[in-house]
Amino acid sequence: MSIAVIFDMDGLIFDTERVFADMERRIAKEWSLDDIDEVINESYGVNHIAVKALYMRKYGENFLYENFHKTTLQYVKEYLAENGIPKKYGLYEILDYLDEIGCKKAIGTSTFGQHAIPLLKSTGIYDRFDSVITGDMVEKSKPEPDIFLKAAESINKEPVECIVLEDSFSGIKAAYNAKMIPIMIPDLRKPTQEIIPFTYAICDTLVDAIDIISEINENHI
């Protein structure tokens, strides 16, 4: 039985979570919104629909979320056009390692395809993966397991054969709920005592995850 690895995208492949967070803070200042960090922290790893619900709950049913989201995307687009799309340390090393051992790779991201696919293609990352599953391809977002289960199915793997690399709490819980092997590589939100029991391992970087994956792979052969 050979393993497969499923990657999250924002905050795991690309260092974009902090860009989005910074732009949301910028808009919050422009709009005089209080306690924006509270909403930002809850929104990591979940899809557009779930994020909208968080904002509406926080700021009321009259909150112009679609305007807020559209402005965020515009600010992020301008930032990335000027500064490039930052990739997480160790991305190419881990992809090369997985290629060397013949391991199938998929992406399971809560980001909708209209935003995720162009990002992956423009950076040359898209073709490094066997499958890409985006948030609009499933009904339920993380922490529900749907995205990862669909990713496993797309590469003809059983859940127990899949390692999931995630930075978000909701993503780790989704992998755990899918009965996969969750490895956390924290980004903006550091692991707490609440999330640790849901992880198989916690690594500082993608490079650090290589040894864990190697060990799991040897035990599966």
One Martini backbone bead per residue (centre of mass of N, CA, C, O) as a GRO file, in nm:
protein
  221
    1MET     BB    1   0.092   0.039   0.027
    2SER     BB    2   0.057   0.364  -0.088
    3ILE     BB    3   0.102   0.688  -0.060
    4ALA     BB    4  -0.046   1.014  -0.013
    5VAL     BB    5  -0.058   1.376  -0.080
    6ILE     BB    6  -0.230   1.647   0.078
    7PHE     BB    7  -0.278   1.988  -0.001
    8ASP     BB    8  -0.286   2.279   0.088
    9MET     BB    9  -0.255   2.628   0.014
   10ASP     BB   10  -0.309   2.855   0.201
   11GLY     BB   11  -0.022   2.861   0.412
   12LEU     BB   12   0.143   2.613   0.252
   13ILE     BB   13   0.227   2.699  -0.041
   14PHE     BB   14   0.129   2.988   0.017
   15ASP     BB   15   0.202   3.322   0.152
   16THR     BB   16  -0.127   3.448   0.172
   17GLU     BB   17  -0.264   3.486   0.446
   18ARG     BB   18  -0.115   3.753   0.528
   19VAL     BB   19  -0.219   3.921   0.294
   20PHE     BB   20  -0.518   3.903   0.352
   21ALA     BB   21  -0.504   4.007   0.644
   22ASP     BB   22  -0.383   4.285   0.579
   23MET     BB   23  -0.617   4.377   0.389
   24GLU     BB   24  -0.843   4.348   0.600
   25ARG     BB   25  -0.722   4.555   0.795
   26ARG     BB   26  -0.728   4.792   0.602
   27ILE     BB   27  -1.037   4.797   0.563
   28ALA     BB   28  -1.118   4.816   0.859
   29LYS     BB   29  -0.996   5.097   0.889
   30GLU     BB   30  -1.163   5.235   0.663
   31TRP     BB   31  -1.449   5.117   0.807
   32SER     BB   32  -1.440   5.097   1.120
   33LEU     BB   33  -1.358   4.808   1.231
   34ASP     BB   34  -1.391   4.588   1.485
   35ASP     BB   35  -1.225   4.300   1.563
   36ILE     BB   36  -1.092   4.155   1.303
   37ASP     BB   37  -0.909   3.925   1.420
   38GLU     BB   38  -1.134   3.740   1.514
   39VAL     BB   39  -1.229   3.667   1.223
   40ILE     BB   40  -0.968   3.584   1.090
   41ASN     BB   41  -0.902   3.338   1.279
   42GLU     BB   42  -1.173   3.181   1.190
   43SER     BB   43  -1.116   3.180   0.856
   44TYR     BB   44  -0.914   2.969   0.843
   45GLY     BB   45  -0.979   2.719   0.588
   46VAL     BB   46  -1.238   2.844   0.477
   47ASN     BB   47  -1.489   2.930   0.288
   48HIS     BB   48  -1.667   3.184   0.157
   49ILE     BB   49  -1.938   3.116   0.296
   50ALA     BB   50  -1.825   3.089   0.586
   51VAL     BB   51  -1.698   3.370   0.603
   52LYS     BB   52  -1.952   3.533   0.565
   53ALA     BB   53  -2.093   3.430   0.823
   54LEU     BB   54  -1.888   3.553   1.019
   55TYR     BB   55  -1.931   3.853   0.939
   56MET     BB   56  -2.239   3.866   0.986
   57ARG     BB   57  -2.227   3.790   1.287
   58LYS     BB   58  -2.041   4.030   1.372
   59TYR     BB   59  -2.180   4.291   1.179
   60GLY     BB   60  -2.436   4.200   1.051
   61GLU     BB   61  -2.691   4.186   0.804
   62ASN     BB   62  -2.582   4.478   0.671
   63PHE     BB   63  -2.327   4.376   0.579
   64LEU     BB   64  -2.091   4.437   0.306
   65TYR     BB   65  -1.933   4.170   0.211
   66GLU     BB   66  -1.894   4.176  -0.099
   67ASN     BB   67  -1.736   4.442  -0.089
   68PHE     BB   68  -1.516   4.348   0.097
   69HIS     BB   69  -1.415   4.110  -0.077
   70LYS     BB   70  -1.357   4.265  -0.338
   71THR     BB   71  -1.147   4.455  -0.210
   72THR     BB   72  -0.953   4.242  -0.113
   73LEU     BB   73  -0.886   4.117  -0.390
   74GLN     BB   74  -0.773   4.379  -0.510
   75TYR     BB   75  -0.543   4.425  -0.307
   76VAL     BB   76  -0.408   4.152  -0.350
   77LYS     BB   77  -0.356   4.179  -0.652
   78GLU     BB   78  -0.174   4.428  -0.630
   79TYR     BB   79   0.039   4.305  -0.447
   80LEU     BB   80   0.121   4.059  -0.628
   81ALA     BB   81   0.199   4.227  -0.880
   82GLU     BB   82   0.436   4.377  -0.723
   83ASN     BB   83   0.563   4.111  -0.534
   84GLY     BB   84   0.442   3.851  -0.577
   85ILE     BB   85   0.421   3.500  -0.509
   86PRO     BB   86   0.449   3.355  -0.214
   87LYS     BB   87   0.643   3.087  -0.102
   88LYS     BB   88   0.699   2.824   0.080
   89TYR     BB   89   0.920   2.676   0.255
   90GLY     BB   90   1.003   2.371   0.079
   91LEU     BB   91   0.826   2.307  -0.168
   92TYR     BB   92   1.027   2.185  -0.381
   93GLU     BB   93   1.149   1.968  -0.202
   94ILE     BB   94   0.886   1.802  -0.151
   95LEU     BB   95   0.809   1.756  -0.445
   96ASP     BB   96   1.067   1.608  -0.528
   97TYR     BB   97   1.045   1.379  -0.326
   98LEU     BB   98   0.767   1.268  -0.420
   99ASP     BB   99   0.865   1.204  -0.704
  100GLU     BB  100   1.092   1.001  -0.629
  101ILE     BB  101   0.866   0.798  -0.478
  102GLY     BB  102   0.588   0.807  -0.639
  103CYS     BB  103   0.387   1.024  -0.524
  104LYS     BB  104   0.084   1.125  -0.484
  105LYS     BB  105  -0.079   1.450  -0.563
  106ALA     BB  106  -0.283   1.690  -0.386
  107ILE     BB  107  -0.541   1.939  -0.372
  108GLY     BB  108  -0.714   2.092  -0.073
  109THR     BB  109  -0.918   2.375  -0.115
  110SER     BB  110  -1.133   2.638  -0.013
  111THR     BB  111  -1.073   2.773  -0.254
  112PHE     BB  112  -1.185   2.884  -0.530
  113GLY     BB  113  -1.118   2.817  -0.860
  114GLN     BB  114  -1.107   3.116  -0.977
  115HIS     BB  115  -0.846   3.158  -0.783
  116ALA     BB  116  -0.664   2.901  -0.762
  117ILE     BB  117  -0.584   2.820  -1.053
  118PRO     BB  118  -0.432   3.078  -1.148
  119LEU     BB  119  -0.223   3.067  -0.922
  120LEU     BB  120  -0.100   2.788  -0.993
  121LYS     BB  121  -0.030   2.851  -1.294
  122SER     BB  122   0.144   3.118  -1.260
  123THR     BB  123   0.367   2.935  -1.079
  124GLY     BB  124   0.389   2.624  -1.188
  125ILE     BB  125   0.224   2.414  -0.987
  126TYR     BB  126  -0.014   2.258  -1.111
  127ASP     BB  127   0.162   2.019  -1.264
  128ARG     BB  128   0.260   1.882  -0.980
  129PHE     BB  129  -0.034   1.769  -0.982
  130ASP     BB  130  -0.295   1.526  -1.005
  131SER     BB  131  -0.487   1.716  -0.823
  132VAL     BB  132  -0.770   1.962  -0.790
  133ILE     BB  133  -0.947   2.077  -0.502
  134THR     BB  134  -1.219   2.292  -0.451
  135GLY     BB  135  -1.461   2.458  -0.267
  136ASP     BB  136  -1.684   2.441  -0.516
  137MET     BB  137  -1.682   2.101  -0.524
  138VAL     BB  138  -1.828   2.126  -0.243
  139GLU     BB  139  -2.059   2.158   0.014
  140LYS     BB  140  -1.847   2.120   0.249
  141SER     BB  141  -1.644   2.258   0.471
  142LYS     BB  142  -1.412   2.311   0.665
  143PRO     BB  143  -1.406   2.042   0.894
  144GLU     BB  144  -1.506   1.889   0.685
  145PRO     BB  145  -1.404   1.606   0.470
  146ASP     BB  146  -1.481   1.646   0.164
  147ILE     BB  147  -1.226   1.753   0.020
  148PHE     BB  148  -1.036   1.509   0.093
  149LEU     BB  149  -1.213   1.282  -0.017
  150LYS     BB  150  -1.212   1.387  -0.310
  151ALA     BB  151  -0.908   1.383  -0.347
  152ALA     BB  152  -0.867   1.081  -0.303
  153GLU     BB  153  -1.057   0.985  -0.530
  154SER     BB  154  -0.901   1.137  -0.769
  155ILE     BB  155  -0.634   0.927  -0.689
  156ASN     BB  156  -0.715   0.643  -0.588
  157LYS     BB  157  -0.761   0.673  -0.264
  158GLU     BB  158  -0.753   0.598   0.053
  159PRO     BB  159  -0.766   0.762   0.342
  160VAL     BB  160  -0.537   0.583   0.492
  161GLU     BB  161  -0.323   0.676   0.248
  162CYS     BB  162  -0.340   0.980   0.363
  163ILE     BB  163  -0.170   1.275   0.368
  164VAL     BB  164  -0.198   1.588   0.549
  165LEU     BB  165  -0.124   1.927   0.470
  166GLU     BB  166  -0.150   2.179   0.734
  167ASP     BB  167  -0.230   2.505   0.901
  168SER     BB  168  -0.520   2.467   0.994
  169PHE     BB  169  -0.761   2.378   1.209
  170SER     BB  170  -0.986   2.294   1.006
  171GLY     BB  171  -0.799   2.110   0.835
  172ILE     BB  172  -0.715   1.911   1.052
  173LYS     BB  173  -1.005   1.819   1.119
  174ALA     BB  174  -1.071   1.717   0.835
  175ALA     BB  175  -0.854   1.496   0.826
  176TYR     BB  176  -0.949   1.347   1.077
  177ASN     BB  177  -1.246   1.301   0.972
  178ALA     BB  178  -1.120   1.132   0.716
  179LYS     BB  179  -0.896   0.933   0.824
  180MET     BB  180  -0.623   1.064   0.820
  181ILE     BB  181  -0.290   1.222   0.811
  182PRO     BB  182  -0.213   1.484   1.020
  183ILE     BB  183  -0.005   1.761   0.922
  184MET     BB  184   0.133   2.033   1.087
  185ILE     BB  185   0.200   2.372   0.941
  186PRO     BB  186   0.228   2.648   1.074
  187ASP     BB  187   0.136   2.983   1.058
  188LEU     BB  188  -0.039   3.223   1.209
  189ARG     BB  189  -0.157   2.982   1.376
  190LYS     BB  190  -0.093   2.834   1.658
  191PRO     BB  191  -0.080   2.569   1.840
  192THR     BB  192  -0.300   2.404   2.055
  193GLN     BB  193  -0.440   2.198   2.287
  194GLU     BB  194  -0.689   2.149   2.103
  195ILE     BB  195  -0.531   2.047   1.827
  196ILE     BB  196  -0.309   1.832   1.885
  197PRO     BB  197  -0.488   1.560   1.892
  198PHE     BB  198  -0.535   1.586   1.560
  199THR     BB  199  -0.234   1.516   1.530
  200TYR     BB  200   0.051   1.347   1.419
  201ALA     BB  201   0.211   1.617   1.343
  202ILE     BB  202   0.458   1.888   1.397
  203CYS     BB  203   0.586   2.137   1.174
  204ASP     BB  204   0.771   2.407   1.066
  205THR     BB  205   0.818   2.272   0.776
  206LEU     BB  206   0.824   2.110   0.479
  207VAL     BB  207   1.099   1.982   0.524
  208ASP     BB  208   1.030   1.845   0.798
  209ALA     BB  209   0.805   1.653   0.668
  210ILE     BB  210   0.976   1.444   0.513
  211ASP     BB  211   1.052   1.248   0.745
  212ILE     BB  212   0.763   1.169   0.817
  213ILE     BB  213   0.684   1.058   0.541
  214SER     BB  214   0.905   0.845   0.520
  215GLU     BB  215   0.816   0.682   0.767
  216ILE     BB  216   0.529   0.618   0.670
  217ASN     BB  217   0.606   0.484   0.403
  218GLU     BB  218   0.770   0.246   0.523
  219ASN     BB  219   0.516   0.133   0.689
  220HIS     BB  220   0.341   0.082   0.409
  221ILE     BB  221   0.524  -0.132   0.244
   0.00000   0.00000   0.00000
